[in-house]
Amino acid sequence: MIQTENITINNTDFDRTYSDCGFYIERDGVKYSDAVDPKNSGRTYTETDEKTEAEEGN
């Protein structure tokens, strides 16, 4: 399932989006292991059925 959390970098808030099951997430045909976007950017991602490289051995 896709998760989003608030993170702060250099006193600026961002949204970090990732799959809690270790799958790539995808937006506009590009796959990411996780994504960090400006807060409230409105960017949405879908979860793929492809495990991230870190999860392939598991």
DABELNOR-V848911 format. One record per backbone hydrogen bond with DSSP energy under -0.5 kcal/mol. NH is the residue of the N-H (numbers start at 1). CO is the residue of the C=O. E is the energy in kcal/mol with one decimal. If there is no record, write none. Layout:
nh: [NH,NH]
co: [CO,CO]
e: [E,E]
This chain:
nh: [3,5,7,9,12,14,15,16,16,17,17,18,19,20,20,22,24,25,26,27,30,32,35,37,37,39,41,46,48,51,52,55,56,56,58]
co: [18,16,14,12,9,7,37,5,14,15,35,3,33,1,18,19,50,32,46,30,27,25,17,15,35,13,38,26,24,49,22,52,52,53,55]
e: [-3.4,-2.5,-2.5,-2.7,-1.5,-2.9,-2.7,-3.2,-0.5,-0.5,-2.9,-2.3,-0.6,-2.7,-0.5,-1.1,-2.7,-3.1,-2.8,-2.1,-1.8,-3.2,-2.5,-2.6,-0.5,-1.3,-1.5,-2.3,-2.7,-0.5,-2.9,-1.3,-1.0,-0.5,-1.6]
